[in-house]
Amino acid sequence: MGLLGFESDSNLNFSELSPAGPLLNRIFSLEATSTDLWVTFGEYDQFLNPFPLDRRGLSRLTLENWININVDELNNAAELSDVSIDPNNPERVFVSSFFDGLLEIENNELIQQYDSSNSLIEGVPSNVNDNRIGASVFDSQGNLYFTNSLSENQLKRLNANGSFENVEASDGFLNPTETSSAKIIADNNDNIYVATTREGIPAYNPNTGESALISSNVQGVDFPDTFNENPNITALEIDLNSRLWIGTQAGLRVMSNPAAIFDENANVNVFPIIIEDVDGLPQELLFEQFITDIATDGANNKWIATADSGVFQVSPNGREILNIFNVNNSPLPTNSVRTIAINPTTGEVFLGTTAGLLSYSSRITSGNDTLENLRAFPNPVRPNYNGLVTIDGLIDGANVKITDVTGNLVFEEFASGGTLLWDTRAFGKHKVASGVYFIVVTGEDQIETKVGKIMIIR
């Protein structure tokens, strides 16, 4: 409840004094943009069973404050499991309900609810009113793809013109009315990939109309061993190199070229990440860990949430563990982390757990299109400051050089994403002296150049 404020002359009249926050601490999914964070509270279990039903509303964090939307304002829709934000209108979002269809919300108000009574959405075989929409994703054309679990047509599309369409993906969904599906993702070519329990990853190519199935029956697919032929697919992420990262209830896998599944002559390769342990022995990254979510930051690092071991931040290829966050070394209230979302502008990483919502200021941002917004902070660097200097507004892959006023080079590095950090040392050795230093940035194409200044005061 927080603090209670009592009137000085009465113990009966009081008011609640507590900070603004989401409706609940039990977080199910997060979706972030530069200006917003949407929170759902779900939920379905690891087998994609929504029962017993919960009705919990939504929360939205804007730049100004928290906005909570109670479930009675959402037609009492149950199991709100996912949010997709319209890239052309941040005030318009689609919310997936794993029982009551698809909700369209604009300016924080319910505009329309789509289900089997007014759209192509289908109920499960035993109940036409049980409409399980697991998640959705916008493609580059403004079409919204979404999953319709345990239905004859599991992949559906709400076109940009407002019409619904069943997507023909029978080569991906071999037993649709017996297959539970939830999470969905699109790659840079608008190819669609769907997470299922026990059936693998159905894929759809909108350019050719082809569908396919990434499963243990495909040569080159090395899924973790489980009691079933395929593990439950619990997380999907496309990284900045167009690789598909796959989370399962029994470990992590990566597919270097997911579109190869549509080409009979291409080599399909789904493989584990092998790292060295403290003794220098090879081991599988996140061996037998239950992966709940995967997110990519502006430097192409992966943030991987687990069901009982906290969060792992790994390098772009996964072969180096950069950070591990758990209850022993961080403010995480529990090691059960369900969802991760990253603000692409600020680099802030949001961690949704079963016992609360946290954020971590990573200072890693997405690359910019130009160097127009180049800056360094703090600036000036004063004598009592012992932290790192952040240089942001960078183009991904840009060359960053720092020189003194006479042109002597003291630092050089290539940017991964839109941000780079400097410890104010000359190539990691001694701290540089007081003075003005030039930041010379050259884009990866060697054409665009920008110069900034930073003052160091010792």
N, C-alpha and C positions, 0 to 999 in steps of 0.2 A: 504494500500500500504506500510506503514511503513515510514522510513526516506528517504529523497532524499539528495544525495551528489552532490553539484555543484562544477564545476571547478572555481577557484578563479577569473579568468578573463572573465567568461561568465555566463549568466543566462539561456543560452539555452542548454548547455551541462551538463547533470546530469545523475546520476545512482541511481537505487533503492537500498536502504540499509535496508534489513529486515531479520529477522531470518528465518531459514529453517522451513518448516512446511508442513502440508497436503494440498492437492489441495483446499479444502473448509473447512469452519467452520461447515457446516451443516452435522453432522455425522449421519450415519444410523446404521452401525454395526462395531464391533471390534472383532479381533481374535488375541490372544497373545500367544507367547511361551517364552522361556527363552531368546531368542535373537531377536525376531521380534514382531512388532505390525502391523497388516494389517487393513486398514480402507476402508470401502465402504461408498458411499453417497446415495445409493438407488434411488428411494424409492417407496413403496406402502403404501396405507392408512390402517386404522384399519380394513377395510372390505376386505383387500387384493386386492385392485384395483390399478393397476400400472399407470393408465392414469390420467392426461396427461404425456406422456413419458418424462423422463429425461435421458441424456447421460453425465456421470460425471467422468469417469475414476476411478483410484485406487491410494491409497497412502500406503507406507510401511516405517516404522521406524525400522532401524537396529541399531546395537550397535554403528555404525559410523555416520550415517546421515539419512535424509529423502530421499526416492526415490519416485518420483511421476510418474505414468504411465498415460499418457493422453488417452482419450477415442478413439482418432483416431488410437492409437497403439493397440486397443482392438477391431478392426473391428466395431467401433461405437456401441458396444453393449449397450443396454438400461437397466436401473434399476438394477444395480449391487448391490445385496442385502446381500451377505454372502460370506465368505471365509473359506475354509477348507484346513489346512496345512498338507501335507503328513508327517506322523510321522517318516517315514524312510528317507525323503529327504526334509529338510526345504526350499529348493529352488524351490520346486514343489508345487503349490497350485491349487485348483479348486475353481472357482468363479461362483456363481449362478447369473444368470440374470433372472429377473422376466418378461422377454419378449423374450429374444434372446438365451435361452438355457443355456448350461454349458460350461464354458471356462477353458481350461487347460493352466496354465502359468508356465514356468520354467525359472529360472534366469531372472525374470522380463520381459520376452517376451512371447507373445501369441504363444502357440505351436499348439493348436487345439481348434476349437469351435464346440461343438456337439449340434445338433438341430434335427428337424424332417426330415431334408433332408439327414442326414448321420448316424442316430442312432435310437434307439427305443423311443426317446423323442417324445411326442405327443403335438400337438397344442390344444387350447381350441376348443370346438365344433363348434364355428362360424368362426374360423380362424386357419388354419393349421400352419401358420407362427407365431402365438402368443404362444411361448413356455415358460411357466411360471415355472421356477425352483426356488423354494423358499430358500432352504438351503440344505446342505449336511453334512455327518458325516462319518468318517472312523471307521470301526470296528477293532477288534484286529488282524484280518487276512489280513488287508490291502485293504479290499473291501470298496468302497465308496457308501453309500446309499444316495439317494436324493429324494426330493419331486417334483412331476410334477403336479401342480395344475390344477383342472378342466379337468382332462383327465381320460380315462377309466382305466388306470393302474397308480395310483397315486404314488406308491412306486416303485422306480427303483434302480438297483444296477449296478455300474461299477466295475466289478470284477478285482482283482489284476492282472489277465492275460490280461486285456484290453478289455474284451468282456462285452457287455451290457446285462442286464437281467431284464425282468419285474417280480416283486415280487408278488406272489399270496397272496393278503391280503383282499379278498372280505368280510370276516367277520369283518374287521375293517373299510373298506370304503363301506358303504351301498349304497350310492348314489354318486359314484365317479365323474361323469361328472357335478354334481351340487355342488360339495364340493370344497371349496378353502382351500388349505393347504400351509404351509410355513415352520416354524421351525421344526427341527428334532433333536433327541438326542438318544444316545445308552447308555445302562447301562453296568455294568461290565461283564455281560454274553452275550453281543452283542444283547440283545433284543432292538428293535427299537420302538420309540414313536414319534408320529407326531402331531403337533398342527394344528387345523382347526378352521374355523369359523362355529359356530352353530352346529357342528356334534360331538364334543367331541375330544377324543384322540385315534386314531387308533394305535394299537400295533401289533408288529410282532415278533415271536420267530423263529429265523433262525435254531435252533437246532431241532425243531419239525415241522417247516413249518406252525404252527398255527398262526392265526391272531385273534384279538379281538378288542372290542371297549369299552373304558372307557367313559361312558356317564351317564347322569342323569337317564337313564332307568335301570342302574345296581344297585342292592341293595348294600347300603353302600357308594355310591358316593354322597357326599353332595356338589355339585357345588353352587356357588353364584346364587341367583335369578336374572334372567334377563327377558326381553320380550320374548326371545326365549327359547326353551327347554334346550339348552346348551349355556353357555356363549362363547364368542370368546376366544380361547386359545391363549395367546399372548407371553408366555414365558414358557420354560421347562428347568429344571436343575436336574441332578442326583448328590446327595451329597456324602460325603465320607462314609456314612452309607447306601448307595444304596437306599435312599428314593427319591421319585420323587416330586420335588417342581413345582407347577403349577401356573403360573400367568395368570390372565384373565383381561378383561376390567372392571370387577366388584369386584376384590378382589383376595386373595391368598388362595391356598389350598395345602395340602401335602398328598401324598400317601405313607404310610409306607412300603408297600411291593408291588411295581408295577407289579412284575411278577405273583402275585396272579390272575391277570385278565385272565391268560391262564388256570387256574385250576378251574373247576366247583365246587369243594368242598371246595375251600379256601374262607376265608372271605376277601372281598374287602373293603378297608377303605380309603376314601378320605375325609379329614376333615379340618376345619379351625383351626388356631392357636389362642388360647384364652389367653389373657394377662390381667393384672390388670392395670387400669388407675391410675392417680395420687390420686384419691379418694379411691383406693382399690377396685373398681368395675370391674367385668369381662367385657372385650370387645374383639371383633375380631381384630386381627392384620391386619392392612391395609384394614379395612372395606371399601368396595366400591371404593377402589383405582384402577386406571388403571395401571396395572403392565406391564412394557415394556421389562424388562430383569431381569434375576437372575443369579448370579455367586457365586461360593463357594471358599473361601480362604483356605490356608493350615491348619487352625485350625477348619475347617468345619463351620465357620461363613458364613452367607448368606449376600450378597450384592444385594439389591433389588432396581431396578430403576423404577421410576414412571413417568407418562406422565405430571404431573403438581405439584408434591410435593417433588421433589428432590430424594435423595438416602437414604435408610435405611440399616444400618448394624445391623444384629440381631445375637443372639447366635445360636449355632448348632441346638437346638430344636426350635428356634424362639420365645421362651417365654420371652426373655430379649432383649430390644432395646439397642444396644451398642452405636450407633451414628446415628444422622440424619444430613445430609448435604443438605443445601438449599442456596438460594441467600442471606438469612439474616445472616448466620453464616459461610460462606465459599466463596471461589472465584468462585463458580458456576455462570456462566453468566445468567442462566435460570433454572427454576425448571423442565423443560421438558428434562428429561434424557432418551435417547433411548436405550443405550447399555452399558454394563460393560464387561471388560476383565481384567484378573489378571495374572501377570507374576509369574509363580510358583516358580521361583528361588529367586527373589528379594522381592516378596510380593507386588510389586507396582500395585496399582489398577487404571485402566484407565477408565475414565468416558466420554462417548460420548454424547454430547447434541446437540440440534438443533441450538446452537449458539457457539459451540467450543468444544475443546478436553482438558481435564484436567487429571492430575494424582495425586494420593495420596499415600504417602509412608507409608504403613500399618505396615511394618516390620514383617508381618506374612507370613511365607513360608511353602511350603509343606514339609512333613517329609522325611528324607533321609533314604537310605537303610542301611548305616553304620554310625559310629561315627567318621570316618576318618577325616572329615573336621570340627570337633568341633573348635569353636573359640569364643572369647568374644571381644567386642569393644564398646567404646574406651578402649584401654589398653596401658598405664596406664590411670586411671581416675584421672585427674588433679584437683587442688583446684577450678578452675573457672568453672568446668563443673557441671551443675545442671540437666542434662537430665538422661535418663535411660540407663543402660548397656544392650546391646543386646547380647544374647547367641544364636548362631545359629549352623547349622550343626547337629541338633538333630534328633533322630529317634522319630517318633510320639509315644506318650505314655511313653517316657523315663522318669525316675526319676532323677531330678537334685537337687543335694545338694551343698551348698556352706559353707565351713568351714574356720575358721582361722587356723594359722599354728599349733596351739595346739589341733586342732580337734573339737573345739566348733562349733556347727551348728548354722548358722545365717540365712539360707534361705533354703527352700525345696519346690519343686513344680513338678507336672507332666506336661510334654510338650504336648501341642495340636498343632500338625504340627511340623515344623522344627525349630521354633524360640521361645524363651522365653525372657521376659524382667524382669530386676531386678532394683529396685530403690536405691540400695546400702544401704538399711536399714536392720536392724536385725529384721526379721519377721514384717516389716512394722512399726516399732517403731522408735528408734533412729538410726541415721546414724552410720555405722561401722567406727572404727578408721582406721588410716593409717596403711598399711601393705600389705602383700601378702596373698591372699585368694585362696583356692583350689576349683575348680569346678569339682565335682565328678558326672559323668553321668553313669547311668546303664540302658541298654535297657529294654524294656518291658518284654523280655524273660529271664531277669536276667542273661544272659550269657555274652553279650558284655558290657564292661566297658571302660570308657575313663576318664582321669583326665587332666584338664587344670588349668592354673593359671591366676590370674588377680591381678594387683597392684592398690591399692587405695592410693592416696596422698591427704591429707586434708590440 
